[in-house]
Amino acid sequence: MLSNHRRTFLYSLCLLLFLVLLFIGVGRHPPGAAPATTFAPIGRLDQSTYRAMDDIRSVVLSGVARALNVIGGGYVTIPIRAVVSLWLAFRRRWRALGAWVLTWVAAEVLLTGAKAFFHRGRPPNELVATTGYSFPSGHAVAAAATAVALVLVLMAPGARRRKWEALAVLFAFVMAFSRVYLNAHWLSDVVAGVLLGTGVALGSAALATEVRDVAMRMRGSPVRAGTPPEARAGTPP
């Protein structure tokens, strides 16, 4: 699943560090004060981006954004989680299954806790139905976590996977933009969502690989750094 999980873990830590800095910059304010932030430039950027969306609205963009609203919701993401989990279990890819499940558990716990703590109000005049608080964006978290985790657990390391990793990140940002376009979230909401989803997906994969390495050492099969355990153990990734 990962050929250098410790480097991946470092990437995850960097993303989550940026997320913590954004959490501090946004801060906790009354819902009605949104988009007020502790670090004022973030709030000003949120407000100016919200206003800029009116200048680019079109029938085509609105249709795409509304479609993404459905794709990023629970009616799509929950079945995907279940199907991928069953397939990985059927193929006995336990490390990948562990990373996949951990991604969703960690992402949901962190997302729910952050929304409850920051209780940030949403932008006015939403173009789609919304529920709950605004920060971070649940759609952005789900898009980033799903896209990145899918690539990590379903594809072997290499040049081909790097292309799909780039597409996964692109999809996450397109989903994030659609949430701002629909007035469902402020810009900082979706940035936080992408950081959280991507950071958790990478960290979960790295942790699952570390657990796999430790288990192999306990069985008397030392793992060389940078060498996929599957290549030597003869087991699926």
N, C-alpha and C positions, 0 to 999 in steps of 0.2 A: 504493500500500500504506500509506504514511504521509504525512500532510499536513504534519506538523511533526516530523521525525525527530530533531532535536536536543533537543527537549523530551522525546521518548520516551527518548532516550539518557540524559538526566538522571534520569528515573524509574528506568531500569535501574541506573544507578550508585547511586542511593539504596537500592534493594533489595539490591544486592550489598554495599553498605557495612553494612547491617543484618546481612547474612549473615556478614560478616567479624567483626562484633562478637559474634554468636552463636557463631561458631567459637571465638573467644577465651574467651567465657564458659563454654562446655562444656569445652574443653581436651582434652588427651590423657591418658587414664588406662588402667590395665589393664582388659581386657574384663570380668573378674569384679567390678570395682568399680562397674559401672553400677548406678544412674544418678548416680554421683558426678560432680561438675562442678567446674571451677575457681572459678566464681562460684556459691557454694553455693545461693542461692535458686532457680536454674534446676533443679538436681537435686532440691530439695525439691518444686518444682512438678511435675516429672516423676513423682515418687513418689506425690504426692497425687492426681494425675490418674489414674495407673495404678490406684490403689485405688478411685477414684470410679467407674470403669467397671463394677465389680461391682454397683453400686447401680442401674444403668440397663439391665442386660442383659435382652433379651427375644427371643422367637423371631423377631419381625419384624425388629428391628434386626440381629440376627445374620445373618438371611438376606440383608438388603441389604448388610451389610458383606462377607459372603462373595462376593456377586456382584461387588462393587467390587474385591475381591481378584483376581478373574479379569480384569475389565475393565482394571485397571491393570497387568497383567502383560505379558510379552513376546509371548504368543500373540495379543494384541489390538493392542498398540501398534506392534509391528514391521510387521505388514501395513498398518496405517494409514499409517505413515511411507512405505512403499513405494508404496501406491496414490496418496497425495497427491503424492509426488515425480513419479510417472509422469504424472499428470494435469497438473501444472504444466509439465512438460517438453513434453507434447503441445500445450498451449496456448501454449507459448513465453513463458511468464511467468518469465523468467530471474531477475529481481530477487527475486520471491517464492520461487522455487525455491532461490536462494542463501540466503535468510533461513531457509527451512525446514530445509535440510540443515545449515547452520551451527548452528542451534538444537540439533539432535540430536547433532552431533559435540561441540560445546562442553559440553552437558549431561552426556553420557556420560563425557567425559574428566574433568570436574570432579567428578562423582559418584564415579567409580571411585577417583580420587586421594584424595578426602576420606575415603571409607570405609576405604581402606588406611591412611591416616595416623592417623585417630582410633581405629580398631579398637575401637569401642564395643560392649559386649555388649548383647544384646536383653533385653527384659523376660521374666520367667519365665512359664510356662503359656500359650504362644502357642495361639491357637485355629485357626491355619492354619499350613501348612508354610512355613518361612522358611529362607533361606540367606544366608551372609555376615554382615558386620557391620551395625550398626543405624543409624549416623549418617553422612550424612543418609538420609532415607527415599527409596528408589528409586521407589516407587509415587507418592509426593508429587511428586517431580521430574517423573516422566513425565506425571502428570495435569496439573500446572500448565503445563509446556512444551507439551504437546499441545493443551490447550484454548486457551491464549492464542495460540500460533502459528497454529492453525487459523483463528481469527477474523481475525488480522492478514493472513494470506496469501489468504484466500478471500473476504473482504468489503471493500467500499470504505469509506473513512472517512465518518462521519456518525452521525446519531442512532440509526439502526438498529443499526450496529455497536457503539455504546456499550452498548446493551442486551445484546448478545451477549458483550461483554467482561465485563460484570457477571456474566453467567451462567457464563462461563469461570472467573472467580475463585471463584464459589460452588461450582462443581464441584470445583475444586482443594481447597477447604477441606473439602468433604464427604468426598472421598477421604482427605484427611489425617486427619480424625476417625475414619474407618473403620479406619485402621491402628492408631490408639491403642486403639480399641474392641476390636480383635482381639488385643491384647497383642503385636502384631508390632513396634511401635515405641514409644519414649518420645515425649512431647509435643514436646520440643525437636527430635527427629529430623524430625518432619513439618513443623514451622515452618521449619526449615532447608531442607527439600525444596521447599516452596512458594516460598520466597524465591529459591532457586537456579533452579528451573524458570521462574518468571515473569521474573526478572531476565535470564536468558539469552535467553528468547524476545523480550523487548523490545529488548535490546541487539543481537541478531542482525538484527532487522528494521531498526533504526536504522542499523546498519553497512551493510547491503545498500542502503539508500536513499542513504546518503552516497556509496558507491561508484558508484551510478547517477548521482548528481548530478555527481560528478567526471568520469565518462565523458562526460556530456552537454556539460560545459564544454570538454572536450578536443575535442569535435566542433564547437565553436563555437555551442552552444546554451545560453546562460547560464540558470541556474535561479534564480528569485526565491524567497526564503525563504517557506515556508508554502504554496507552490504545488506541487501534485503534478506531477511531470515528465510523467506520462502525459497530463495534460490539455492540454499544449502540444505534446507530441511525437507524439500520435496513436497511441501504442503501448499495449498492455495493461498494467495495473498489475503 
